[in-house]
Amino acid sequence: MSEKKMTLEEAIKQKLASKKQAQANGNASMKGSNQTKNMKSQVSKKTNNQRRRMGV
């Protein structure tokens, strides 16, 4: 155990660097592990017709 322990800051920097690398590679290495859903535009959201249903 000749190398010293990695600090939290170093670990975060290394993780961030690997994320940037994966993003540059088109997320080939992070396939499906941490992907978020694509945002949908809110224009396509259905209008609330509760008043019409209630007959007000």
C-alpha positions as CSV (number, residue, x, y, z in Angstrom):
1,M,0.0,0.0,0.0
2,S,2.6,2.5,-1.1
3,E,0.2,5.0,-2.7
4,K,-1.5,7.4,-0.4
5,K,-5.3,7.3,0.1
6,M,-7.3,9.4,-2.3
7,T,-9.0,12.4,-0.8
8,L,-12.7,13.1,-1.5
9,E,-11.8,16.1,-3.6
10,E,-9.5,14.0,-5.8
11,A,-12.2,11.3,-6.1
12,I,-14.8,13.9,-7.2
13,K,-12.4,15.3,-9.8
14,Q,-11.7,11.9,-11.2
15,K,-15.4,11.0,-11.4
16,L,-16.1,14.3,-13.1
17,A,-13.3,13.7,-15.6
18,S,-14.6,10.2,-16.4
19,K,-18.1,11.6,-16.9
20,K,-16.8,14.3,-19.3
21,Q,-14.9,11.6,-21.2
22,A,-17.9,9.4,-21.5
23,Q,-20.0,12.4,-22.7
24,A,-17.4,13.2,-25.3
25,N,-17.5,9.5,-26.5
26,G,-21.3,9.8,-27.0
27,N,-22.2,8.1,-23.7
28,A,-20.9,4.8,-25.0
29,S,-19.5,3.7,-21.7
30,M,-22.4,4.9,-19.5
31,K,-25.0,3.1,-21.6
32,G,-28.3,3.2,-19.7
33,S,-26.7,3.5,-16.3
34,N,-27.5,7.1,-15.4
35,Q,-29.5,8.6,-18.2
36,T,-32.4,10.9,-17.7
37,K,-35.5,11.1,-19.8
38,N,-35.7,13.6,-22.6
39,M,-37.7,16.7,-21.8
40,K,-41.0,17.1,-23.5
41,S,-42.3,20.5,-24.3
42,Q,-45.0,21.7,-22.0
43,V,-46.9,23.1,-25.0
44,S,-48.2,19.6,-25.7
45,K,-49.6,19.3,-22.2
46,K,-53.3,18.8,-22.1
47,T,-55.4,21.6,-20.8
48,N,-57.3,21.2,-17.6
49,N,-61.0,20.9,-18.5
50,Q,-62.2,20.3,-14.9
51,R,-64.5,23.4,-15.0
52,R,-66.1,22.2,-18.2
53,R,-66.7,18.8,-16.7
54,M,-68.2,20.4,-13.6
55,G,-70.5,22.6,-15.6
56,V,-69.5,25.9,-14.1
